[in-house]
Amino acid sequence: MCRLYAMHANEPTRVECGLVNAQNALMAQSAGDLTGMMHGHGWGVADYPDGVPIVEKQTWAAFHGEHFQKAAARVYARTAVAHVRRATVGKTSLENTHPFHHGRWIFAHNGTVPNFEALRMTFLEHMDPLHRSEIQGETDSEHVFRYLLSLFLRHPEVGLLETVRRGLDQIVGWCREVDPTKTIGLNTVLTDGERMVGSRLNRSLVHLRRDHLHVCLVCGQTHVKHEPTIDYRAVEIASEPVTQDETWINIPNASVFQTTDDFSLDIRPMGTHAAAALRS
């Protein structure tokens, strides 16, 4: 179990309210989510301030000290991903802390691949040697990331969303071969700063689309600190609704999604293995 937040906009945007100040900001979720569960095994914040990803991570809880608050306050970008970890696979370490990155790619995962030790070699055997050699940690999440990038490296013509859909459905198939009774959690976000795709499987995930520059009811200001050159558009994705005064929409279970040119979500079914693995 973990909690994640992602934002993708057509203008640089501050995310401090979503991460720190809002009623159910990610920092508050790290202390206790809507189910009362704490996510205190590390945090990470990633963004693209000048088109190049910057990732900041720590191994302590986001609600401890000022470091998470300072990291959130500096973000002013078109794309950002943040994550607070509750460790299920792999010890508490920087190498096991999300978001993971490779080149321009940023990835975060909420959930667990059950029986991962039994499946680790299967992941490695299906990876490109480049990604196999660059694995730094022990988590199922990093292996999912490297497997998806391997698929996209080999067949970019398939498209990013379809690659993620097929790849995650294959992972579910592997899991069900080992034990079809185990619940699989595959909420993901993958971005290169220009595109953002992701998935929901057996964990809560919601989104909020913004079609104009709004005055935030938390801070009383807009989150854009310059004069926009175009009509503002943005989409926010989160494990739980971050604000109480806005209508967050559930992303359907067993689905994949991508942000569109108008910053809405294109949502599609994940696949037959995932449909069979839906948690009742």
Backbone bond lengths (Angstrom), bond angles and torsions (degrees), N, CA, C in turn:
res aa  C-N    CA-C-N  psi(-1)  N-CA   C-N-CA  omega(-1)  CA-C   N-CA-C  phi
1 M - - - 1.462 - - 1.522 110.57 -
2 C 1.306 116.46 138.63 1.460 123.90 175.77 1.520 106.97 -150.14
3 R 1.307 116.33 -177.24 1.450 121.57 172.59 1.526 107.93 -137.95
4 L 1.349 115.98 140.19 1.455 119.75 -178.07 1.521 111.26 -133.61
5 Y 1.314 114.30 162.85 1.464 123.06 177.51 1.523 107.07 -145.99
6 A 1.337 117.10 139.80 1.459 121.48 176.20 1.522 109.32 -142.96
7 M 1.318 115.34 147.41 1.465 122.20 178.75 1.518 108.33 -137.27
8 H 1.334 115.84 136.96 1.470 121.54 176.42 1.521 107.19 -138.79
9 A 1.327 117.20 123.62 1.460 121.79 -173.64 1.523 110.17 -138.78
10 N 1.338 115.22 166.40 1.463 119.32 178.05 1.529 112.77 -91.97
11 E 1.330 117.26 -0.27 1.461 122.91 175.16 1.532 108.65 -139.21
12 P 1.320 118.69 148.63 1.473 119.39 174.34 1.522 111.19 -52.49
13 T 1.329 115.35 135.74 1.459 122.21 -170.77 1.521 109.74 -139.74
14 R 1.316 116.24 141.83 1.457 120.63 173.54 1.526 109.78 -82.32
15 V 1.326 116.71 143.66 1.470 120.89 -179.68 1.528 111.40 -121.11
16 E 1.321 117.20 13.36 1.458 120.54 -175.36 1.527 112.39 -59.62
17 C 1.320 117.28 -37.73 1.467 118.39 179.88 1.524 111.22 -65.72
18 G 1.333 117.49 -44.81 1.452 120.62 179.46 1.513 113.19 -64.46
19 L 1.321 116.92 -29.82 1.459 120.61 -177.60 1.524 113.16 -92.59
20 V 1.352 117.21 -30.11 1.464 119.55 -170.65 1.522 113.56 -128.50
21 N 1.327 118.74 -46.47 1.460 121.39 -163.74 1.520 116.05 -94.42
22 A 1.321 118.09 -25.20 1.466 120.70 -175.35 1.532 111.22 -68.28
23 Q 1.344 114.56 165.93 1.464 120.32 -175.11 1.525 112.47 -57.46
24 N 1.322 116.94 -38.17 1.471 121.16 178.78 1.525 109.66 -125.68
25 A 1.331 115.18 46.35 1.456 121.25 179.53 1.525 110.85 -59.72
26 L 1.316 116.34 162.31 1.458 120.10 -177.25 1.526 111.90 -58.10
27 M 1.329 117.71 -35.36 1.457 120.42 178.41 1.527 110.71 -63.29
28 A 1.330 117.57 -39.54 1.461 120.53 176.78 1.525 110.86 -66.67
29 Q 1.336 117.02 -37.74 1.458 120.32 178.35 1.523 111.33 -64.58
30 S 1.328 117.33 -30.16 1.465 119.03 178.87 1.524 110.83 -66.17
31 A 1.324 117.59 -31.88 1.466 121.27 177.56 1.516 111.69 -78.63
32 G 1.334 116.42 -31.26 1.462 120.92 178.71 1.512 109.88 -179.92
33 D 1.332 117.66 116.36 1.457 120.64 -179.12 1.527 109.78 -80.64
34 L 1.322 117.59 -170.38 1.458 120.74 -176.34 1.524 113.15 -67.09
35 T 1.333 116.62 -15.53 1.459 120.01 175.35 1.527 111.74 -96.88
36 G 1.334 117.38 -1.01 1.449 121.90 -178.97 1.514 114.60 88.73
37 M 1.336 117.77 6.04 1.455 121.44 -176.95 1.532 110.79 -87.05
38 M 1.319 117.59 136.01 1.455 122.76 179.18 1.519 110.29 -89.75
39 H 1.330 115.54 145.30 1.469 122.39 178.39 1.527 106.99 -125.10
40 G 1.317 115.82 79.65 1.452 121.18 -168.86 1.500 116.18 -114.57
41 H 1.358 118.46 19.84 1.456 121.29 -174.90 1.523 112.98 -102.86
42 G 1.313 116.48 31.75 1.460 120.06 177.19 1.515 112.78 123.08
43 W 1.329 114.74 161.87 1.457 120.39 178.76 1.526 109.77 -148.42
44 G 1.332 114.46 160.07 1.454 120.14 176.46 1.511 110.64 -150.06
45 V 1.325 115.68 147.04 1.465 123.29 176.91 1.526 107.70 -132.33
46 A 1.323 116.49 128.84 1.462 121.58 -179.81 1.522 109.48 -129.92
47 D 1.339 115.88 141.88 1.461 120.37 175.82 1.515 109.39 -155.21
48 Y 1.330 115.98 178.39 1.458 123.22 -176.18 1.532 108.70 -127.19
49 P 1.326 119.47 70.81 1.468 120.14 -173.10 1.524 113.75 -63.54
50 D 1.335 117.98 -33.91 1.461 122.13 178.78 1.515 110.91 -126.27
51 G 1.305 115.74 29.86 1.459 120.36 -178.89 1.511 114.11 85.97
52 V 1.328 117.44 -4.99 1.464 122.56 179.35 1.519 108.04 -116.27
53 P 1.334 118.66 131.82 1.463 119.03 -175.10 1.517 113.40 -68.64
54 I 1.328 115.05 138.74 1.454 123.56 170.61 1.518 106.99 -119.78
55 V 1.330 116.95 128.47 1.459 122.10 -178.86 1.524 108.44 -122.32
56 E 1.316 116.56 124.60 1.460 122.17 175.93 1.517 108.07 -117.37
57 K 1.355 116.84 130.43 1.456 122.07 -177.51 1.523 110.14 -135.25
58 Q 1.323 115.01 152.93 1.465 122.09 169.86 1.521 108.03 -144.23
59 T 1.336 116.00 159.09 1.465 120.46 -176.09 1.515 113.48 -96.42
60 W 1.334 117.23 -4.44 1.461 118.76 177.57 1.531 110.35 -96.62
61 A 1.317 116.13 174.12 1.458 121.27 -176.01 1.524 111.26 -68.30
62 A 1.335 115.63 145.38 1.464 120.46 179.72 1.518 111.70 -62.28
63 F 1.340 117.01 -31.12 1.462 119.45 -177.29 1.531 112.56 -81.98
64 H 1.333 118.48 0.57 1.456 122.11 176.33 1.529 110.45 -93.89
65 G 1.303 118.62 119.55 1.451 121.10 174.15 1.515 114.13 75.71
66 E 1.330 115.18 -168.81 1.460 122.41 -172.80 1.525 113.24 -103.40
67 H 1.319 118.12 -2.97 1.461 119.67 -171.34 1.528 112.30 -64.69
68 F 1.336 117.70 -44.10 1.455 120.21 178.10 1.526 110.60 -64.15
69 Q 1.320 116.91 -41.17 1.459 121.24 178.78 1.523 111.41 -60.65
70 K 1.326 116.78 -41.53 1.470 120.66 179.61 1.523 110.85 -68.62
71 A 1.330 116.78 -39.11 1.459 119.79 178.10 1.526 110.67 -63.83
72 A 1.338 116.41 -42.09 1.463 120.40 179.35 1.519 111.41 -66.26
73 A 1.330 117.25 -37.80 1.462 121.48 -175.66 1.520 112.07 -68.60
74 R 1.329 117.69 -28.08 1.474 119.23 -177.27 1.527 112.57 -80.13
75 V 1.354 118.44 -16.77 1.467 120.35 -173.42 1.522 110.57 -71.92
76 Y 1.315 115.19 123.29 1.468 122.63 173.51 1.515 106.34 -146.71
77 A 1.322 116.19 90.21 1.458 121.28 -169.76 1.516 110.27 -153.06
78 R 1.329 115.68 168.98 1.461 121.07 177.05 1.524 112.06 -78.86
79 T 1.327 116.84 -24.31 1.458 120.97 -176.59 1.521 109.38 -137.64
80 A 1.327 116.49 133.35 1.458 121.33 178.26 1.521 109.26 -147.45
81 V 1.337 115.33 146.72 1.466 122.69 176.67 1.522 107.45 -136.22
82 A 1.325 116.71 133.07 1.462 121.19 177.92 1.522 109.32 -134.65
83 H 1.345 115.58 155.25 1.463 120.06 -172.14 1.523 109.36 -153.03
84 V 1.317 116.59 139.30 1.462 121.77 169.31 1.526 106.66 -120.81
85 R 1.336 115.63 136.21 1.467 120.63 -167.30 1.525 112.54 -106.07
86 R 1.316 114.34 138.83 1.463 122.88 164.07 1.526 105.25 -119.39
87 A 1.322 117.37 106.83 1.458 122.16 -168.89 1.524 111.67 -66.65
88 T 1.338 115.88 129.84 1.458 122.02 170.91 1.523 111.22 -122.79
89 V 1.328 117.29 -33.16 1.470 122.39 176.56 1.521 107.72 -128.58
90 G 1.322 116.92 119.04 1.462 120.71 179.86 1.509 112.58 94.93
91 K 1.319 115.24 145.43 1.464 121.47 -177.71 1.521 110.92 -71.36
92 T 1.322 116.39 171.66 1.462 121.86 175.48 1.521 108.72 -77.05
93 S 1.323 116.74 112.72 1.463 123.04 -179.63 1.512 108.68 -159.91
94 L 1.325 116.88 162.35 1.461 120.33 177.11 1.519 111.05 -62.79
95 E 1.328 116.84 -37.13 1.467 120.42 -178.58 1.523 111.91 -64.03
96 N 1.333 116.18 -27.00 1.464 120.09 -178.48 1.526 113.17 -98.29
97 T 1.327 116.68 3.42 1.462 121.53 -176.76 1.525 110.78 -91.94
98 H 1.300 116.91 135.36 1.474 123.24 177.57 1.534 109.30 -84.42
99 P 1.341 117.45 163.49 1.454 128.97 -7.19 1.540 111.11 -72.61
100 F 1.331 115.19 152.55 1.456 121.98 172.95 1.528 108.21 -91.98
101 H 1.323 116.49 155.63 1.466 117.60 179.29 1.521 111.08 -145.09
102 H 1.330 113.46 153.04 1.464 122.97 174.04 1.514 107.02 -149.21
103 G 1.325 116.83 116.24 1.460 119.06 -175.81 1.515 110.23 57.84
104 R 1.326 116.79 -122.69 1.465 121.24 178.23 1.529 112.69 -87.19
105 W 1.318 117.85 -6.06 1.458 121.15 -172.71 1.524 111.80 -85.30
106 I 1.328 115.52 136.03 1.464 123.94 175.85 1.532 107.31 -125.14
107 F 1.354 115.98 139.62 1.464 119.99 -176.28 1.520 109.81 -143.28
108 A 1.344 116.12 137.76 1.458 122.20 173.70 1.522 108.60 -136.46
109 H 1.332 115.27 150.75 1.468 121.56 -174.12 1.517 109.70 -138.56
110 N 1.310 115.73 135.83 1.464 123.12 171.25 1.518 107.02 -120.46
111 G 1.331 116.03 116.11 1.455 120.16 -179.10 1.513 111.06 139.52
112 T 1.318 115.55 -170.73 1.454 121.40 -177.78 1.523 109.84 -143.37
113 V 1.329 115.72 137.56 1.462 122.01 168.22 1.525 106.76 -89.84
114 P 1.340 118.54 106.98 1.469 119.69 -176.39 1.524 111.53 -66.34
115 N 1.327 115.40 151.23 1.467 121.60 -179.67 1.530 111.79 55.94
116 F 1.325 115.68 39.52 1.459 118.69 -173.90 1.525 112.49 -61.53
117 E 1.325 118.18 -37.68 1.462 119.02 -179.11 1.522 111.08 -60.32
118 A 1.323 117.18 -34.05 1.460 120.69 177.95 1.526 111.72 -72.64
119 L 1.330 116.45 -20.12 1.464 121.17 -176.22 1.518 113.52 -105.74
120 R 1.329 117.99 -7.76 1.466 120.66 -174.49 1.534 111.71 -54.59
121 M 1.326 117.30 -46.87 1.461 119.58 -178.27 1.523 111.62 -65.71
122 T 1.328 117.28 -32.89 1.465 119.86 176.13 1.519 110.48 -62.02
123 F 1.334 116.85 -44.91 1.465 120.32 175.62 1.525 110.29 -57.29
124 L 1.322 116.69 -50.28 1.466 120.93 -175.10 1.524 111.29 -62.55
125 E 1.324 116.91 -39.73 1.464 120.58 -178.96 1.522 112.27 -65.25
126 H 1.333 117.60 -25.03 1.462 121.23 -178.47 1.528 112.63 -99.22
127 M 1.316 117.51 7.47 1.462 121.54 179.18 1.516 111.51 -95.02
128 D 1.321 115.34 150.96 1.451 120.82 167.63 1.533 108.73 -65.02
129 P 1.346 118.85 142.69 1.467 120.71 -179.59 1.525 113.76 -53.74
130 L 1.326 117.71 -34.42 1.461 120.91 178.48 1.523 110.27 -58.43
131 H 1.310 117.02 -50.26 1.456 120.37 -176.78 1.523 111.67 -73.84
132 R 1.318 117.23 -33.12 1.463 119.85 176.28 1.527 110.78 -60.98
133 S 1.324 115.99 -41.46 1.466 119.90 -176.52 1.522 113.14 -74.91
134 E 1.322 118.14 -18.14 1.464 120.79 -175.30 1.528 113.42 -97.63
135 I 1.323 118.11 1.33 1.463 120.13 176.10 1.524 109.22 -63.95
136 Q 1.322 116.81 127.50 1.457 121.66 -176.73 1.524 113.55 -107.56
137 G 1.320 117.35 -26.25 1.457 120.57 -174.27 1.510 112.94 -115.27
138 E 1.323 114.95 -162.10 1.466 122.21 -173.64 1.516 113.41 -115.10
139 T 1.320 118.46 -1.33 1.461 120.23 -167.28 1.518 113.30 -80.22
140 D 1.330 114.11 152.70 1.453 120.67 168.71 1.522 110.17 -60.28
141 S 1.336 116.63 -36.30 1.465 121.72 -175.73 1.532 111.89 -60.72
142 E 1.323 117.08 -46.71 1.464 119.64 -179.54 1.523 110.91 -64.86
143 H 1.329 117.42 -35.34 1.458 120.21 177.55 1.523 111.11 -67.96
144 V 1.333 118.30 -38.41 1.462 121.14 174.60 1.532 109.79 -59.56
145 F 1.327 116.38 -46.54 1.472 122.19 179.33 1.522 111.07 -56.99
146 R 1.315 116.87 -50.43 1.467 120.57 -176.16 1.530 111.45 -69.16
147 Y 1.315 117.17 -32.45 1.462 120.09 176.62 1.528 110.75 -66.72
148 L 1.327 117.24 -44.60 1.465 120.10 179.26 1.526 111.47 -63.56
149 L 1.327 116.99 -42.13 1.469 119.58 178.07 1.525 111.12 -64.62
150 S 1.317 116.66 -34.93 1.462 119.81 177.33 1.524 111.17 -62.92
151 L 1.321 116.57 -43.60 1.465 120.52 178.14 1.518 110.82 -61.38
152 F 1.323 116.47 -43.40 1.466 119.71 -177.78 1.531 111.22 -70.20
153 L 1.321 116.89 -34.43 1.470 120.97 177.13 1.520 110.94 -63.36
154 R 1.311 116.42 -39.40 1.463 120.56 -177.17 1.526 112.90 -76.55
155 H 1.329 116.73 -36.16 1.465 120.27 -175.08 1.527 110.79 -137.52
156 P 1.335 117.53 68.61 1.465 119.14 179.93 1.520 112.91 -64.69
157 E 1.329 116.71 -22.24 1.464 120.37 -178.90 1.527 111.75 -64.91
158 V 1.323 117.57 -20.54 1.469 121.31 179.32 1.528 110.54 -67.84
159 G 1.319 116.60 -28.33 1.460 120.98 -177.40 1.518 110.78 96.35
160 L 1.316 115.34 150.81 1.457 120.16 -173.76 1.527 112.17 -66.82
161 L 1.332 118.06 -47.10 1.459 120.23 -177.59 1.509 111.42 -63.15
162 E 1.318 117.77 -44.48 1.459 120.76 -178.80 1.529 110.48 -67.96
163 T 1.327 117.18 -34.40 1.461 120.34 175.52 1.520 110.71 -60.90
164 V 1.324 116.50 -46.24 1.466 120.69 179.28 1.528 110.06 -65.10
165 R 1.316 117.35 -42.24 1.470 120.26 -179.74 1.523 110.64 -59.97
166 R 1.339 116.66 -49.24 1.464 120.10 -178.39 1.527 111.37 -67.73
167 G 1.327 115.93 -41.27 1.456 119.72 -177.25 1.511 112.74 -64.68
168 L 1.328 117.04 -45.82 1.460 120.01 -179.65 1.525 111.09 -67.88
169 D 1.321 116.79 -36.80 1.460 118.72 178.48 1.522 110.50 -65.77
170 Q 1.337 116.84 -35.32 1.467 119.26 176.01 1.519 111.31 -65.44
171 I 1.334 117.02 -40.18 1.460 120.63 177.41 1.527 110.61 -60.48
172 V 1.326 116.74 -43.01 1.464 120.03 177.29 1.525 110.15 -61.10
173 G 1.328 116.84 -40.47 1.463 120.45 177.63 1.515 112.08 -60.71
174 W 1.333 117.17 -43.44 1.466 120.18 177.53 1.530 110.76 -61.23
175 C 1.325 115.74 -43.61 1.465 119.41 -179.71 1.516 111.41 -61.01
176 R 1.317 116.20 -42.71 1.465 119.96 -176.72 1.523 111.79 -71.28
177 E 1.315 117.69 -25.16 1.461 120.00 174.53 1.526 110.87 -66.32
178 V 1.329 116.94 -35.54 1.462 121.04 179.59 1.519 110.54 -76.43
179 D 1.336 117.07 -47.52 1.463 120.97 -179.41 1.525 109.07 -159.36
180 P 1.327 118.26 101.39 1.469 120.95 -177.20 1.521 113.89 -70.32
181 T 1.330 118.40 -7.80 1.465 120.35 -178.81 1.525 113.09 -89.39
182 K 1.327 117.82 -13.88 1.456 121.18 -177.02 1.533 111.14 -79.99
183 T 1.326 116.06 139.39 1.467 121.30 178.12 1.525 110.14 -79.40
184 I 1.312 116.02 131.46 1.461 123.03 -178.92 1.522 108.63 -105.27
185 G 1.319 117.82 130.12 1.459 122.17 177.81 1.509 111.28 -112.84
186 L 1.329 116.76 114.38 1.467 120.38 -177.53 1.523 110.36 -135.57
187 N 1.321 116.86 67.46 1.460 120.72 165.43 1.521 107.50 -90.24
188 T 1.315 116.94 123.28 1.464 120.28 -176.06 1.525 110.97 -136.28
189 V 1.331 114.89 156.88 1.460 122.78 168.05 1.520 107.14 -136.08
190 L 1.327 116.63 129.99 1.463 123.59 179.36 1.519 108.39 -132.21
191 T 1.332 117.20 129.30 1.464 120.34 -178.67 1.520 110.90 -148.35
192 D 1.334 115.06 152.19 1.465 121.00 170.08 1.529 110.59 -112.88
193 G 1.326 116.10 15.28 1.455 121.23 -178.92 1.508 113.49 93.13
194 E 1.329 117.05 -25.56 1.463 122.22 178.70 1.527 111.71 -107.92
195 R 1.315 115.74 -33.64 1.460 122.44 177.97 1.521 108.27 -119.26
196 M 1.326 115.96 148.99 1.454 120.25 174.80 1.522 108.85 -138.24
197 V 1.320 115.72 126.06 1.458 121.66 177.08 1.524 107.65 -129.00
198 G 1.312 116.24 167.06 1.455 119.11 179.05 1.509 111.18 -175.09
199 S 1.331 114.56 -169.62 1.455 119.74 -175.52 1.517 109.90 -154.23
200 R 1.327 114.63 160.39 1.462 121.59 168.69 1.521 108.85 -132.57
201 L 1.330 115.53 126.10 1.455 121.00 171.63 1.525 108.99 -146.98
202 N 1.318 115.31 109.55 1.469 124.35 170.57 1.522 114.65 65.52
203 R 1.310 118.17 22.21 1.456 123.63 168.90 1.534 106.74 -137.22
204 S 1.316 117.68 155.94 1.458 120.04 179.24 1.527 109.98 -70.51
205 L 1.330 116.32 142.98 1.465 121.68 177.11 1.531 108.24 -157.12
206 V 1.325 115.98 130.62 1.464 121.92 -177.11 1.524 109.50 -131.79
207 H 1.346 114.72 164.14 1.465 118.34 176.75 1.526 110.03 -142.61
208 L 1.324 114.00 161.04 1.461 122.20 -179.88 1.519 107.35 -140.67
209 R 1.353 116.00 125.79 1.467 120.24 178.99 1.518 109.49 -103.01
210 R 1.315 115.45 135.25 1.463 120.84 176.74 1.537 108.75 -113.38
211 D 1.341 116.00 122.52 1.464 120.10 -178.29 1.519 112.41 -110.26
212 H 1.350 115.93 13.66 1.456 120.18 175.15 1.524 108.29 -161.46
213 L 1.301 115.59 164.36 1.460 121.01 177.69 1.525 108.14 -78.02
214 H 1.326 116.84 115.56 1.458 120.88 -173.17 1.521 110.77 -110.81
215 V 1.314 115.86 157.33 1.456 121.73 172.71 1.523 107.50 -89.11
216 C 1.312 116.57 119.19 1.458 122.31 -177.02 1.530 109.87 -67.35
217 L 1.325 116.48 130.51 1.458 120.49 179.12 1.523 112.50 -76.56
218 V 1.334 117.03 -9.05 1.464 120.83 177.51 1.517 110.83 -85.54
219 C 1.343 116.83 -50.81 1.471 120.39 -176.10 1.528 113.08 -103.23
220 G 1.343 117.74 -11.68 1.454 121.09 178.96 1.514 114.34 77.72
221 Q 1.329 117.72 12.75 1.454 122.15 -178.86 1.522 109.35 -132.89
222 T 1.332 116.14 167.93 1.458 119.39 169.43 1.522 108.27 -79.50
223 H 1.309 116.40 159.12 1.462 120.83 179.58 1.518 112.46 -92.82
224 V 1.313 116.63 6.08 1.462 122.61 174.89 1.518 107.58 -110.46
225 K 1.328 116.46 121.35 1.467 121.33 -172.74 1.524 112.84 -103.61
226 H 1.324 116.16 20.67 1.459 120.17 175.40 1.529 106.99 -137.47
227 E 1.290 117.46 175.18 1.457 121.45 178.10 1.524 108.80 -82.52
228 P 1.344 119.11 110.42 1.463 120.11 -177.50 1.524 111.32 -61.04
229 T 1.315 115.39 143.51 1.463 120.78 179.42 1.526 112.00 -92.64
230 I 1.338 117.11 -14.32 1.462 122.83 179.43 1.524 108.56 -138.39
231 D 1.340 116.26 167.61 1.460 120.14 175.98 1.531 109.34 -61.95
232 Y 1.312 115.64 128.48 1.456 120.93 -172.55 1.524 111.51 -70.50
233 R 1.334 115.83 136.40 1.459 123.27 175.45 1.526 108.29 -140.86
234 A 1.324 116.74 141.92 1.461 120.93 178.22 1.515 109.87 -159.56
235 V 1.317 115.46 157.63 1.456 121.93 171.85 1.525 107.12 -134.04
236 E 1.329 115.69 137.73 1.455 122.27 175.74 1.525 108.37 -118.43
237 I 1.323 116.25 140.85 1.453 123.33 -178.52 1.521 107.21 -127.60
238 A 1.315 117.70 135.30 1.465 119.84 -176.66 1.526 110.69 -151.90
239 S 1.328 115.34 153.85 1.461 120.21 177.21 1.517 111.43 -64.94
240 E 1.327 116.54 -32.23 1.461 122.83 178.49 1.519 108.60 -139.14
241 P 1.341 118.63 154.75 1.468 119.61 173.43 1.530 110.31 -54.50
242 V 1.316 115.42 129.33 1.463 120.98 -176.10 1.519 110.78 -86.53
243 T 1.307 116.75 -36.69 1.461 121.82 179.80 1.528 109.63 -110.88
244 Q 1.321 115.96 155.34 1.462 121.24 -179.23 1.524 112.63 -95.93
245 D 1.311 117.75 -14.82 1.459 120.80 -172.50 1.523 112.82 -104.72
246 E 1.332 117.65 13.70 1.458 121.36 -179.55 1.525 108.73 -131.06
247 T 1.338 115.45 158.29 1.456 121.26 -176.19 1.525 110.19 -95.20
248 W 1.312 115.65 98.71 1.460 121.38 175.40 1.528 107.90 -84.31
249 I 1.317 116.45 139.17 1.459 122.53 -174.22 1.523 109.41 -108.67
250 N 1.324 116.34 132.70 1.458 120.75 177.50 1.521 111.14 -65.51
251 I 1.321 116.24 135.70 1.457 121.89 168.13 1.526 106.79 -84.67
252 P 1.331 119.08 130.48 1.471 119.94 -175.64 1.524 112.43 -58.64
253 N 1.324 115.60 144.70 1.454 120.09 176.21 1.529 109.95 -65.81
254 A 1.343 116.07 151.36 1.469 123.16 -179.22 1.531 111.21 58.08
255 S 1.341 115.82 48.83 1.461 120.00 179.26 1.521 110.43 -136.21
256 V 1.334 115.00 159.86 1.456 122.82 169.92 1.514 107.80 -117.63
257 F 1.321 116.38 159.85 1.460 119.66 -177.52 1.518 110.04 -148.84
258 Q 1.328 114.40 159.58 1.455 121.24 171.59 1.521 109.02 -142.42
259 T 1.323 116.07 148.87 1.457 119.58 174.33 1.522 108.69 -75.97
260 T 1.318 116.07 142.17 1.458 122.04 -177.67 1.527 110.36 -99.58
261 D 1.327 116.02 177.94 1.469 120.47 -179.35 1.521 111.96 -63.14
262 D 1.340 117.72 -27.26 1.464 120.27 178.54 1.537 111.88 -98.13
263 F 1.349 116.22 13.66 1.462 123.21 174.23 1.536 113.02 62.28
264 S 1.326 114.15 40.34 1.452 120.94 163.50 1.529 106.36 -108.58
265 L 1.340 117.61 -176.46 1.456 120.70 179.68 1.524 111.03 -109.03
266 D 1.318 115.99 130.22 1.455 123.84 168.85 1.531 105.79 -93.48
267 I 1.336 116.92 112.16 1.466 122.54 -172.24 1.523 109.27 -114.08
268 R 1.359 116.11 132.89 1.453 121.32 -178.80 1.529 110.60 -136.71
269 P 1.336 118.31 154.93 1.474 120.53 177.65 1.529 110.82 -62.07
270 M 1.325 116.53 146.10 1.458 120.73 -176.13 1.525 112.08 -73.29
271 G 1.336 118.69 -45.69 1.464 120.26 -178.19 1.523 110.65 153.04
272 T 1.328 115.86 176.16 1.465 120.98 -171.91 1.526 112.15 -70.16
273 H 1.327 118.71 -39.10 1.468 120.56 178.44 1.527 110.05 -62.89
274 A 1.338 116.05 -43.81 1.466 119.93 -179.13 1.523 111.31 -66.12
275 A 1.322 116.86 -38.72 1.462 119.85 178.12 1.519 111.16 -60.98
276 A 1.326 116.63 -36.29 1.459 120.48 179.23 1.521 112.13 -74.62
277 A 1.339 116.73 -17.92 1.455 121.14 -175.43 1.518 112.65 -100.32
278 L 1.326 117.98 9.86 1.452 120.28 -179.58 1.528 110.38 -60.25
279 R 1.311 115.72 132.89 1.451 120.77 178.11 1.525 108.89 -74.83
280 S 1.304 116.89 131.82 1.462 121.29 -179.08 1.521 109.91 -76.51
